């Protein structure tokens, strides 16, 4: 996904100033005192030299300590600290700070194919209704975050309404913009604006926002399964969508007809799960889904014996 144009980037570099080297005094022209003078002042000189050595040792110790402290401060950390700014935090404990960009058509759903990296189809239509977003790693979670719902709002730009809007993670964008990055559809980005100022807000390109996780709610919908293109008697792939609550799925298991046991499916990509079988699969299939909270639901015999690729099969289950 491409970030909105005009994004300012700055790079910061740290310079280290090394202190000037110390120089020793030049003793080449010093005169040697008479032997008698050396004998008479031996004790005095010894005391003086001891005092000088003690003072020199203290100075050296102080310099070494300062140097070690400086090195520890500069290089002692095992990990580079994150360069968070004030905009990375919010005073409201229920909201977290993020940054938002947008992509696609100004009033579109994001991707040109109205899909995205989660595998959802027709996200321009209800119940997604183009209120969609790419997420970076903490939001997309390598596909485990697909379908999760968030409220977002913006307050700092003059065109921001401050009212929360709900978006669904349907795509990914791992570009390093901020700790949390929502790359929104043009529709979702503009929805945060005051009436009549949608385009003004979109022209900002990148803005500070706040967000929080909220339960998903798909009124009148049940968990739906789409059998993916390429599925056959020894390979079965299915897209899972429209889960209330957490909105995401972290595991799918399949039970063949009359088998009596569950076989774990593997996440293929996004919200699509697959099974590569070593035998011809026997339908109808029951599917068991597990959400992020660990709650399991079973859709008994939801995939019929005469199933076919590129078809939707609606269950009677819902979180």
C-alpha positions in Angstrom: 0.0 0.0 0.0 1.3 3.4 -0.8 1.5 6.2 1.8 -0.2 9.5 1.0 2.0 11.9 -1.0 3.7 14.8 0.6 4.8 12.8 3.7 7.7 14.7 5.3 10.6 12.6 6.4 13.4 13.7 8.6 16.5 11.8 9.5 18.4 12.5 12.7 22.1 11.9 13.2 24.1 11.8 16.4 27.7 13.1 16.4 30.2 12.2 19.0 32.8 14.9 19.9 36.1 13.4 21.2 38.0 15.4 23.7 41.3 17.0 22.8 44.3 14.8 23.6 46.3 15.6 26.7 50.0 16.7 26.4 52.8 16.1 28.8 55.2 18.9 30.0 58.5 19.2 28.2 61.5 18.5 30.5 64.2 18.6 28.0 65.7 21.9 29.3 65.3 21.2 33.0 68.5 21.6 35.2 69.6 19.0 37.7 70.1 20.3 41.2 73.3 19.7 43.2 73.7 16.3 45.0 73.7 17.9 48.4 70.4 19.7 47.7 68.9 16.4 46.7 70.1 14.8 50.0 68.8 17.6 52.2 65.4 17.7 50.5 64.9 14.0 50.0 62.2 13.6 52.7 60.4 16.8 51.6 60.5 15.8 47.9 59.2 12.3 48.7 56.3 13.8 50.6 55.6 16.3 47.8 55.8 13.6 45.1 53.4 11.3 47.1 50.9 14.2 47.4 51.2 14.9 43.7 50.7 11.2 42.9 47.7 11.0 45.1 46.2 14.1 43.5 47.0 12.8 40.0 45.4 9.4 40.8 42.2 11.2 41.9 42.1 13.2 38.7 42.7 10.1 36.6 40.1 8.2 38.5 37.6 11.0 38.0 38.3 11.2 34.3 38.0 7.5 33.9 34.7 7.4 35.8 33.3 10.2 33.7 34.4 8.5 30.5 32.8 5.2 31.6 29.6 6.9 32.5 29.5 8.7 29.2 30.1 5.4 27.3 27.4 3.7 29.3 24.9 6.5 28.6 25.7 6.5 24.9 26.2 2.9 24.1 25.2 0.8 27.2 21.7 0.0 26.1 21.1 -3.4 24.3 18.3 -1.9 22.2 18.0 1.4 20.6 15.2 3.4 22.4 12.2 4.3 20.4 12.1 7.9 19.3 8.6 8.6 20.5 7.3 12.2 20.5 4.5 13.7 22.5 2.0 12.7 19.8 2.7 9.0 20.6 0.9 9.3 23.9 -2.5 10.6 25.0 -3.9 11.8 28.3 -7.0 9.7 27.8 -6.3 6.2 29.2 -9.0 4.7 26.9 -7.3 5.9 23.7 -3.9 5.4 22.3 -2.0 7.6 19.9 -1.4 6.7 16.2 -0.9 8.2 12.8 -3.2 7.9 9.9 -2.6 8.1 6.1 -5.0 7.1 3.3 -4.7 5.4 -0.1 -6.8 4.6 -3.1 -9.7 6.7 -4.4 -10.7 9.7 -2.2 -14.2 8.1 -1.6 -13.1 4.5 -2.2 -12.5 1.4 -0.1 -8.7 1.4 -0.5 -7.6 -1.4 -2.8 -8.5 -1.1 -6.5 -9.9 -4.7 -6.4 -12.0 -3.8 -3.3 -10.2 -6.5 -1.3 -6.9 -6.4 0.5 -4.3 -8.6 2.2 -6.9 -10.2 4.5 -8.7 -11.8 1.5 -12.1 -10.1 2.2 -14.1 -9.5 -0.9 -16.1 -6.4 -1.9 -15.2 -4.3 1.1 -16.8 -1.4 -0.7 -20.2 -2.9 0.0 -22.0 -3.5 3.3 -21.2 -4.5 6.0 -17.7 -3.1 5.4 -19.1 -0.1 3.5 -15.6 1.1 2.6 -14.8 1.9 6.3 -11.6 -0.1 6.1 -7.9 0.2 7.0 -4.5 -1.3 6.5 -2.7 -2.0 9.7 0.9 -2.1 10.6 2.4 -5.1 12.5 0.8 -4.4 15.9 -2.6 -4.1 14.2 -2.4 -6.5 11.2 -0.5 -9.1 13.3 0.6 -11.1 10.2 -3.0 -11.7 9.4 -4.3 -12.6 12.9 -5.6 -9.0 13.2 -7.8 -9.3 10.1 -11.4 -8.3 10.8 -10.7 -6.6 14.1 -12.5 -3.3 14.7 -11.2 0.0 16.0 -12.7 3.4 16.8 -10.5 6.2 15.5 -10.8 10.0 15.9 -8.7 13.1 15.1 -8.7 16.3 17.0 -5.6 18.3 16.1 -6.3 19.3 12.5 -8.8 22.2 12.0 -11.0 20.0 9.8 -11.2 17.2 12.4 -14.6 16.6 13.9 -13.3 14.8 17.0 -16.1 12.2 16.6 -15.1 8.5 16.7 -15.6 6.4 13.6 -15.3 2.6 13.4 -13.0 0.9 10.9 -12.1 -2.7 10.2 -8.6 -4.1 9.5 -8.8 -5.5 6.0 -5.3 -4.9 4.6 -1.7 -4.4 5.7 0.9 -1.6 5.4 4.2 -2.2 7.3 5.7 1.1 6.3 7.5 2.6 9.4 5.3 5.7 10.0 4.7 5.4 13.7 4.2 2.8 16.5 0.6 2.4 15.3 -0.2 3.2 11.8 -3.7 3.2 10.1 -3.5 3.5 6.3 -7.2 4.2 5.8 -9.4 4.1 2.8 -10.2 7.5 1.4 -13.8 7.1 2.7 -12.7 6.2 6.3 -10.1 9.1 6.4 -12.6 11.6 5.2 -15.2 10.3 7.7 -13.2 11.9 10.6 -13.8 15.4 9.1 -16.3 18.0 10.0 -19.3 18.2 7.5 -18.2 19.5 4.2 -14.5 19.4 5.0 -13.6 15.8 4.0 -11.3 16.8 1.1 -9.6 19.4 3.3 -8.7 16.7 5.8 -7.6 14.3 3.1 -5.3 17.0 1.7 -3.4 16.9 5.0 -2.0 13.5 3.9 -0.9 12.3 7.3 -2.4 13.3 10.7 -2.2 12.4 14.3 -5.2 10.3 15.5 -6.3 8.4 18.6 -7.7 4.9 18.5 -9.1 2.1 20.7 -10.1 -1.5 20.1 -13.9 -2.1 20.1 -16.1 -5.2 19.6 -17.2 -5.8 16.0 -20.9 -5.8 15.4 -22.5 -7.1 12.1 -26.2 -6.8 12.6 -28.1 -9.6 10.9 -24.9 -11.4 9.8 -23.7 -14.8 10.7 -20.2 -16.1 10.4 -19.7 -16.8 6.7 -17.2 -19.1 4.9 -16.0 -18.5 1.3 -14.4 -21.5 -0.4 -11.4 -20.2 -2.2 -10.4 -20.6 -5.9 -8.2 -23.7 -6.4 -9.9 -25.8 -3.7 -10.2 -29.4 -4.8 -10.7 -32.9 -3.2 -7.2 -32.9 -1.7 -6.8 -29.1 -1.1 -9.3 -27.0 0.8 -9.0 -23.3 1.5 -11.7 -21.1 3.2 -12.1 -17.5 4.1 -13.7 -16.7 7.4 -15.6 -13.4 7.8 -18.2 -11.4 9.7 -17.3 -12.5 13.3 -18.9 -10.3 16.0 -16.9 -9.5 19.1 -13.1 -9.9 18.6 -13.7 -9.9 14.8 -10.6 -12.0 14.2 -9.8 -15.7 14.0 -6.6 -17.3 15.3 -7.4 -20.9 14.5 -9.7 -23.0 12.2 -10.2 -26.7 12.4 -12.0 -29.0 10.0 -13.9 -32.2 10.6 -14.7 -34.5 7.6 -17.9 -36.4 7.3 -18.0 -39.3 9.8 -14.4 -38.8 10.9 -15.1 -37.9 14.5 -11.9 -35.8 14.9 -10.7 -32.3 14.2 -7.8 -31.6 11.9 -6.1 -28.2 12.3 -6.0 -26.0 9.3 -3.0 -23.7 8.5 -3.3 -20.0 8.0 -2.6 -19.4 4.3 -2.6 -15.6 4.3 -4.8 -13.0 5.9 -8.1 -14.5 7.0 -7.8 -17.5 4.7 -7.1 -21.0 6.1 -6.2 -24.1 4.2 -5.7 -27.9 4.5 -3.3 -29.8 2.3 -4.6 -33.3 2.6 -2.9 -36.6 1.8 -6.2 -38.2 0.8 -9.5 -37.2 -0.8 -11.5 -35.1 1.6 -14.9 -36.4 2.5 -17.6 -33.7 2.7 -19.8 -32.4 4.2 -17.3 -30.5 6.4 -17.8 -29.0 9.9 -15.6 -26.0 10.8 -14.5 -24.9 14.2 -13.2 -21.4 14.7 -11.3 -19.9 17.6 -11.2 -16.1 18.2 -8.4 -14.1 19.9 -10.1 -14.4 23.3 -10.0 -18.2 22.9 -13.7 -18.7 22.4 -14.6 -21.6 20.0 -17.7 -21.9 17.8 -18.6 -24.9 15.7 -20.4 -24.7 12.4 -21.7 -28.2 11.9 -21.7 -29.5 8.3 -21.6 -25.9 7.0 -19.8 -27.0 3.8 -22.1 -29.3 1.9 -21.2 -32.5 0.1 -21.7 -30.7 -3.3 -19.5 -27.7 -2.4 -17.7 -25.8 -5.1 -15.0 -23.1 -5.2 -15.9 -19.4 -5.3 -19.0 -19.9 -3.3 -20.2 -18.5 0.1 -21.6 -20.8 2.8 -23.4 -19.0 5.6 -23.5 -20.6 9.0 -26.0 -20.2 11.8 -23.3 -19.3 14.4 -22.2 -16.0 15.7 -20.1 -14.7 18.7 
